Amino acid sequence: MRIGIVTQPLEMNYGGILQNWALQQALKRLGHDPITIDAYQRFSTPRYLYNWVRAFTKRMLGKKENYPRRYHGAMRSKRTGYFIEKHIAKTRVMKEYKPEVVKKYRLEGLVVGSDQVWRIWYIRTHLEDMYLKFAEGLPLKRRVAYAASLGVDEWEYNKAQTAAVVPLAQQLDAVSVREASGVELCRKYLGVEAQCVLDPTLLLEGKDYDAIIDNEWDVSEPYLAVYCLDITPVKEQFFNRLAEDRGLKVRYFTFGWTSALTVEQWLAMLRHASMVVTDSFHGTVFSILFGREFLTMGNPHRGNTRIAGLLGQLGLEDRLISDTEPVEPAERSIDWPSVYARLDERRKESIDFLDNALKV
């Protein structure tokens, strides 16, 4: 089946890019022909002006900041753009979701997912399209939500937003969410039954990513990879103590537009680290896939639910630590055979859901 994927814009979010690539790989293995709808929403004039003034202020303070464009994602970085162009099948860039895309690319089905595609914080201007509003009434064979994430364990939509998406959610042929808490939220607020499945990146194994890792990554000195936002003195002391205990060098890596890494280098950074400390969901995911010793710091702003849920499923709850009073767990080693046995079971369940959801 020719399947269009609806997801967050492919920009500088390494995890967002790789979950899209992984979902395409999983769909191909199931015999489908996937293509990602490469749509960017136009900023409203007030929002555009706000972003421009914000960037100007930061530049005046001596900080590195790019000026915004009117279209979200128009500044896709060359650092990630090369991977996107080479590895991800996608439509031409569109300023908005339109029903014409279904006919133009001969789409027979649509899959919305994954990442936080249903979190209002990130999709306020195009909420209904994340529930496939743009394709309402079209003769599609299947409409599926795969690992759609609300990001948090509470309902964030207001009454008007909820009323707008309820009928759209109920038109989906199958619904799955990334966090267990999302199952109850879908039942209570959307009136649909959902299944909890794995993020697309976990449908593949670590070896599946080895082929796209940068082989020229510097591994001359063992290092502790720190992939966290908002470094504080308390965190810095913790990182230094971990590194000293293990005889490692601390290497810091950043998110978003300030990052100098390509997607291939980002994977290599995690793959070759002796240990990883992160507050990122996908930083945690790839630490697990690559079998790295790791700790994940709580990140309330971005949502702890998705990280805590994943670690709980795999018996790794002790890897989640406080970001204000970080303490290393008593048990330093990880029982990887047990972790991978659980992961294999969840992977099979998730792939089976996707396979069955797309059967006509």
C-alpha positions, -999 to 999 in steps of 0.1 A, spaced: 0 0 0 12 35 -8 12 52 26 17 89 35 32 96 69 21 127 88 46 138 115 63 168 130 84 189 106 118 174 99 143 200 111 170 198 137 153 173 160 176 142 156 151 119 173 122 133 152 141 127 120 152 91 130 118 81 142 105 90 107 133 71 90 127 41 113 89 41 106 96 41 69 119 11 73 93 -7 93 66 -1 68 89 -12 39 96 -45 58 58 -50 60 56 -47 22 43 -10 20 56 20 1 58 49 25 64 86 18 65 114 44 43 145 37 69 173 41 46 200 53 55 232 72 29 256 87 30 293 80 37 314 111 10 340 119 22 376 116 23 382 154 42 349 160 67 357 132 73 392 146 77 378 181 103 352 169 121 379 149 124 403 179 134 374 201 162 364 177 173 401 174 175 405 212 196 373 216 220 385 188 224 418 206 234 399 237 261 381 218 243 348 214 241 327 183 206 329 169 191 325 134 164 350 122 131 332 115 115 327 82 77 330 76 74 292 71 82 269 100 111 247 89 122 268 60 156 270 77 162 232 77 199 229 86 224 215 61 236 194 90 204 174 90 192 182 55 217 159 39 204 129 58 168 139 52 174 142 14 194 110 12 175 86 34 139 98 38 113 95 10 92 126 11 69 149 -9 79 183 -21 78 209 7 43 221 13 32 252 32 2 234 46 -16 201 45 -41 199 16 -62 170 3 -45 173 -31 -14 156 -17 -34 123 -15 -42 123 -52 -8 137 -64 12 110 -46 -14 83 -51 -17 77 -14 -39 47 -4 -35 51 34 -22 76 60 -3 70 92 1 98 117 31 94 141 52 94 159 69 117 184 47 143 201 23 147 172 -7 151 194 8 175 220 -9 208 218 23 227 228 39 217 195 9 215 171 -13 244 182 -16 259 146 -23 226 129 -39 204 155 -67 190 133 -43 180 105 -25 158 130 -58 139 133 -60 138 94 -86 166 90 -71 175 56 -80 141 42 -115 139 56 -140 124 32 -113 110 8 -115 74 -3 -85 61 17 -82 24 25 -67 30 60 -62 59 85 -39 49 114 -23 66 143 10 49 152 27 57 185 11 91 185 22 109 217 4 134 238 37 139 257 22 142 292 -2 122 314 -28 149 316 -53 163 290 -40 197 277 -66 205 251 -93 231 258 -130 224 252 -129 238 216 -98 219 207 -112 187 221 -145 191 203 -127 196 170 -106 165 172 -130 140 187 -149 132 155 -116 130 136 -101 106 161 -132 84 158 -127 82 121 -93 65 124 -93 28 117 -67 20 144 -51 41 172 -19 35 191 -1 57 214 35 58 227 28 62 264 6 39 285 -11 71 300 -22 80 265 -45 49 264 -67 62 291 -66 98 278 -78 86 244 -106 66 260 -117 94 283 -114 124 260 -115 111 224 -138 81 229 -115 57 211 -96 26 222 -59 28 218 -30 4 222 4 13 237 32 6 213 69 14 209 84 45 194 93 37 157 130 39 165 126 9 187 110 -12 159 146 -16 146 177 -29 164 209 -12 171 226 -30 142 201 -14 118 216 20 126 252 10 123 251 14 85 243 51 87 267 59 116 296 83 108 326 59 108 351 88 112 338 97 147 367 104 171 371 75 195 407 81 204 398 88 241 370 71 261 343 97 270 311 104 290 286 119 265 265 146 281 234 153 260 214 176 282 197 210 282 203 237 308 236 227 323 237 238 360 267 238 384 250 209 403 247 189 371 283 198 361 296 185 394 277 153 389 290 148 354 326 154 365 322 129 394 308 102 371 336 107 346 364 107 373 351 75 388 353 58 354 384 74 341 365 92 313 366 126 296 334 146 297 322 157 263 292 180 260 267 179 231 238 202 223 203 202 208 187 221 180 202 249 160 233 253 182 244 217 175 272 211 150 264 174 146 250 157 115 224 129 121 252 104 114 275 120 139 247 122 165 243 85 163 280 79 164 283 102 195 259 78 214 272 46 198 308 51 208 303 67 243 315 47 273 286 62 292 257 86 284 239 111 306 209 127 289 175 143 295 163 134 259 137 107 251 156 96 220 189 100 237 176 74 261 163 52 233 196 50 214 216 45 246 194 14 251 197 2 215 235 6 215 238 -10 250 255 20 266 257 25 303 234 55 308 214 77 331 185 99 322 178 131 341 142 141 346 130 168 323 96 181 335 94 208 308 96 183 280 76 157 298 88 128 320 59 106 312 73 93 279 107 85 294 94 70 326 70 48 307 97 34 284 121 27 312 94 10 332 85 -13 303 121 -24 301 129 -27 338 152 3 338 133 25 362 165 32 383 181 48 353 158 79 357 173 103 382 166 138 395 178 168 376 181 189 408 196 163 432 212 137 409 223 105 425 238 75 407 218 43 413 233 17 437 235 -9 409 259 4 383 256 -24 357 225 -31 335 211 -65 329 211 -62 291 199 -97 283 167 -91 304 163 -56 289 165 -69 253 142 -99 260 115 -74 272 123 -51 242 119 -80 217 85 -89 232 73 -53 230 88 -49 195 68 -79 182 36 -66 197 41 -32 181 50 -45 147 20 -68 148 -3 -38 157 11 -19 127 8 -48 104 -28 -56 114 -38 -19 114 -29 -16 77 -46 -47 65 -76 -40 43 
